[in-house]
Amino acid sequence: MKQPLTITKLKKMKQSGEPISMLTAYDYPGAKLAEEAGIDVILVGDSLGNVVLGYDTTIPVTLDDMVYHTRAVARGAAHTFIVADLPFMTYHLGKETTLRNAARLLQEGGAHAVKMEGGAEIAEELAACVRAGIPVMGHIGLTPQSVHQLGGYKVQGKVEAEARQLIDDAKALEAAGAFCIVLELVTEPLAEAITSALSIPTIGIGAGRGCDGQVLVYHDILQYASPYQPKRMVKTYADIGKTIRGAISSYVSDVKSREFPQQEHAFPMEQEILHNLYGSGSSASKVAATSEQPAKGGGVS
């Protein structure tokens, strides 16, 4: 049986040059399928606000939302390392609040670790979690919870001052005890420099080829959305949205045309019982008699 990765094994993967695969998941079937496909790490991202709950940003996502979805993912992927996002304003409020909120994701949600967005400014809270036995994954670059402060979803690290700050932030998170750092929408050369400067793994999303691993959103790689908006940083592997829409359309058509349900989809009753209930001349009795006849073809068109 597959054993979940640990933070020690993840660091060894960096040292040996083995790329780390990470994917988001938000529910039981999604997590189960990801585990069966061999994913290394599942991230229960607050991106569920965008792709599951229909928000424009991740900001409205609550801690209760994250606990609920993390619990479902943990049931579906019992043998995979699971990281859960601490959502907007569940940290930055002091160590005690951060510890209490992070603990809920492990105790109630079943996560193995939490992820926090931010650089040097969250180092003390991150360190407090690590001291309390809560593994923390960092996240710098484009940090969606700060999208309004950043002025939108923009590539980070294009100018020297910004690049230097990201390097400093990465080192501060490592020093605070982060076991891994996500680099989102960071220029490829800068992501390579940060990866080389750290002893802990980096996981890129829109950060190029030089990171120790990659993460993408479940719904993006499957085009599980309508309408789907292509993204430069994403490679899609299936068009599940089209498949689902077509299947539901066929179902609607079959219901409207009475092609579904057919005899093989129904459950008969003994004619004697039906006769006692309704009498031999009832339409129900006639239906029962018909249902006891051998099936002659049919099926979903």
C-alpha positions in Angstrom: 0.0 0.0 0.0 1.2 3.5 -0.9 2.5 5.5 2.1 2.0 9.3 2.2 5.1 11.4 1.6 6.6 13.2 4.6 8.4 16.5 4.7 11.6 14.6 5.1 11.0 12.6 1.9 10.0 15.8 0.0 13.4 17.3 0.9 15.1 14.2 -0.2 13.3 14.5 -3.5 14.9 17.9 -4.0 18.3 16.6 -3.1 18.0 13.7 -5.6 16.5 15.8 -8.4 13.2 14.0 -8.4 10.4 16.4 -9.5 7.5 16.8 -7.1 3.9 16.6 -8.5 1.2 18.6 -6.7 -2.4 19.1 -7.7 -5.3 20.8 -6.0 -8.4 18.8 -5.0 -11.5 19.9 -3.2 -13.7 16.9 -2.7 -13.8 13.1 -2.2 -13.9 11.9 -5.8 -11.4 14.4 -7.0 -8.9 13.5 -4.3 -9.5 9.7 -4.8 -8.8 10.0 -8.5 -5.7 12.1 -8.0 -4.3 9.6 -5.5 -5.1 6.7 -7.9 -3.2 8.6 -10.6 -0.1 8.8 -8.4 0.1 12.4 -7.4 2.7 13.2 -4.8 1.0 16.0 -2.9 -2.6 17.2 -2.8 -3.3 20.9 -2.1 -6.7 21.8 -0.8 -6.3 25.3 -2.0 -8.5 28.3 -1.2 -8.7 28.5 -4.9 -11.9 26.5 -4.2 -13.4 29.9 -3.8 -13.0 30.5 -7.6 -13.5 27.0 -9.0 -16.0 25.4 -6.6 -17.9 28.2 -4.8 -18.1 30.7 -7.7 -16.3 33.7 -6.1 -14.2 36.2 -8.1 -11.3 35.9 -5.6 -10.2 33.7 -2.8 -10.9 36.3 -0.2 -14.4 35.3 0.8 -13.3 31.7 1.6 -13.7 31.0 5.3 -11.8 28.6 7.6 -15.0 26.6 8.0 -15.0 26.2 4.1 -11.4 24.9 4.2 -12.1 22.5 7.1 -15.1 21.1 5.3 -13.3 20.5 2.0 -10.1 19.3 3.5 -12.0 16.7 5.5 -13.6 15.4 2.2 -10.2 15.3 0.5 -8.7 13.4 3.4 -11.3 10.7 3.2 -10.6 10.3 -0.5 -6.8 10.3 -0.4 -5.9 8.5 2.8 -2.4 7.6 1.4 -1.4 11.0 0.0 0.3 14.0 1.7 -2.3 16.7 2.0 -1.7 20.4 2.5 -4.5 22.8 3.3 -4.5 26.6 2.8 -5.0 28.9 5.7 -7.5 31.4 4.1 -7.6 35.2 4.2 -7.1 36.8 7.6 -6.9 33.5 9.5 -3.3 34.5 10.2 -1.5 37.9 10.3 -3.5 38.3 13.6 -0.9 37.1 16.0 0.6 33.7 16.9 -2.2 32.5 19.1 -4.9 33.0 16.4 -2.7 31.5 13.7 -2.0 28.4 15.9 -5.6 27.9 16.7 -6.7 28.2 13.0 -3.9 26.0 11.7 -4.6 23.3 14.3 -8.2 23.1 13.0 -7.0 22.1 9.5 -5.0 19.3 11.0 -7.4 18.1 13.8 -10.7 18.6 12.1 -9.7 18.6 8.4 -7.1 15.8 8.5 -4.4 17.7 6.6 -0.8 16.9 7.2 0.4 20.5 6.7 -0.9 24.0 6.1 0.1 26.7 3.5 0.5 30.4 4.3 0.9 33.2 1.8 3.4 35.9 2.5 7.1 36.5 3.1 9.2 37.8 5.9 6.2 39.5 7.5 4.7 36.1 8.4 7.9 34.5 9.5 7.2 34.7 13.2 3.7 33.2 12.9 5.1 30.5 10.6 7.8 29.7 13.1 5.3 29.4 15.9 3.4 26.8 14.0 6.5 24.8 13.3 7.5 24.9 17.0 4.0 23.6 17.8 4.4 20.7 15.4 2.5 22.0 12.5 4.4 21.7 9.2 4.0 24.8 7.0 4.4 25.3 3.3 5.2 28.9 2.3 3.8 30.8 -0.7 5.3 33.9 -2.3 5.2 35.7 -5.7 1.6 36.2 -6.8 -0.3 35.7 -3.5 -4.0 35.6 -4.4 -5.2 36.7 -1.0 -3.3 39.9 -1.6 -4.6 40.4 -5.1 -6.1 43.9 -4.4 -2.9 45.0 -2.8 -0.8 43.7 -5.7 -3.1 45.4 -8.3 -4.3 42.3 -10.0 -2.9 38.9 -11.2 0.5 40.1 -12.4 3.8 38.3 -12.9 6.1 39.1 -9.9 9.9 39.7 -9.9 10.2 41.7 -13.1 12.1 44.6 -11.5 15.3 44.3 -9.4 13.8 45.6 -6.1 10.9 43.2 -6.3 13.2 40.3 -7.2 15.5 41.0 -4.3 12.5 41.1 -1.9 11.3 37.7 -3.1 14.7 36.2 -2.6 14.8 37.7 0.9 11.3 36.5 1.6 12.1 32.9 0.5 15.2 32.8 2.8 13.1 34.2 5.7 10.5 31.5 5.3 13.2 28.8 5.1 14.8 30.2 8.3 11.4 30.2 10.0 11.0 26.5 9.3 9.0 26.2 6.2 9.4 22.7 4.6 8.6 23.9 1.1 7.7 27.1 -0.8 5.2 27.7 -3.6 6.4 30.2 -6.2 3.5 31.6 -8.1 3.7 33.7 -11.3 7.4 34.5 -10.8 9.8 35.0 -13.7 11.6 31.8 -14.6 15.2 33.1 -14.0 14.2 34.4 -10.5 12.4 31.1 -9.6 15.6 29.2 -10.6 17.7 31.5 -8.5 15.4 31.1 -5.5 15.4 27.3 -5.9 19.2 27.2 -6.0 19.4 29.4 -2.9 17.2 27.2 -0.8 17.7 23.7 0.8 14.0 23.2 0.9 11.9 22.4 -2.2 10.1 24.9 -4.4 6.9 24.2 -6.2 6.1 26.4 -9.2 2.9 27.5 -10.7 3.6 29.8 -13.6 7.2 30.0 -12.4 8.9 28.0 -15.2 11.1 24.9 -15.4 13.6 25.5 -12.7 11.5 24.7 -9.6 11.7 21.4 -7.7 8.1 20.6 -8.5 4.9 21.9 -10.1 1.3 22.5 -9.0 -1.7 23.3 -11.0 -5.5 23.6 -10.3 -7.6 20.4 -10.8 -10.2 22.3 -12.8 -7.6 23.9 -15.1 -5.8 20.8 -16.2 -9.2 19.2 -17.0 -11.0 22.3 -18.4 -13.7 21.6 -15.8 -15.4 25.0 -16.1 -17.8 26.9 -18.3 -16.6 28.9 -20.0 -13.0 27.8 -19.6 -10.5 30.6 -19.7 -7.1 29.4 -21.0 -4.1 30.4 -19.0 -0.5 30.7 -20.3 0.9 28.9 -17.3 -1.5 25.9 -17.6 -1.3 22.8 -19.8 -4.7 21.2 -20.1 -4.9 17.4 -20.4 -8.6 16.8 -21.0 -11.8 18.8 -21.8 -14.0 17.4 -19.1 -16.3 20.4 -19.3 -17.3 19.5 -22.9 -17.8 15.8 -22.0 -20.0 16.7 -19.0 -22.1 19.2 -20.9 -22.6 16.7 -23.7 -23.6 13.9 -21.4 -26.2 16.1 -19.6 -27.5 17.3 -22.9 -28.1 13.7 -24.0 -29.8 13.0 -20.7 -32.2 15.9 -21.2 -32.9 14.9 -24.7 -33.7 11.3 -23.6 -36.0 12.5 -20.9 -37.9 14.8 -23.2 -38.3 12.1 -25.9 -39.2 9.5 -23.3 -36.2 7.4 -24.4 -35.3 7.3 -20.7 -36.2 5.4 -18.6 -36.8 2.2 -20.4 -37.9 -1.2 -19.2 -34.5 -2.2 -18.0 -34.3 0.8 -15.8 -37.5 0.1 -13.9 -38.4 -2.4 -11.1 -41.5 -4.7 -11.7 -44.0 -5.9 -9.1 -45.8 -9.3 -9.1 -49.1 -9.1 -11.0 -51.0 -10.8 -8.2 -50.0 -8.2 -5.7 -50.8 -5.4 -8.1 -54.2 -7.0 -8.8 -55.0 -7.1 -5.1 -54.1 -3.4 -4.8 -55.8 -2.0 -7.9 -57.8 -4.7 -9.6 -57.2 -6.6 -12.9 -58.5 -3.8 -15.1 -56.2 -1.1 -13.8 -53.6 0.6 -15.9 -51.0 -0.4 -13.3 -51.9 -4.1 -13.7 -51.4 -3.7 -17.5 -48.0 -2.1 -16.9 -47.0 -5.0 -14.6 -48.1 -7.5 -17.2 -46.0 -5.8 -19.8 -43.0 -5.6 -17.5 -43.0 -9.3 -17.1 -42.6 -9.8 -20.8 -39.1 -10.4 -22.2 -37.3 -7.1 -23.0 -37.3 -6.3 -26.8 -34.3 -4.1 -27.3 -34.4 -0.5 -26.0 -31.8 1.3 -24.0 -30.4 4.8 -23.8 -30.0 6.3 -27.3 
